Amino acid sequence: MSAMSIFNAVKQKFIAQEAEAVATLDIYVNNAVGVADHSKIIEEVAKQIRLLSEARECLATLENTSSEPDPTPTRKA
C-alpha cells in the first residue's frame, strides 16, 4: 500500500466522521423523536460537536499537507 493510498484512506475516514456528526446533530436538533431517547442531550450534542470539530481540524491539516505527509517535525536553528 502506497503512502498516498494511506493518506487518502485517512482523509475518507475524517470525511465520514464529519458526515456522521452532522447527521446526528441534525437529528438531535430537528427531530423530537431522536431526542426523546436521550436524557443527557446536552452531553450528546457536545460530544457530536467535538467529533465534528476534530474531523474538520484533521481535514484542514490534511489539506495543508503536501501530497505525502512528512511526520518529521521541522526544527529551527
Secondary structure, DSSP 8 states (H G I E B T S, - for coil): --HHHHHHHHHHHHHHHHHHHHHHHHHHHH-HHHHHT-TTHHHHHHHHHHHHHHHHHHHHHHHTS-SS---S-----
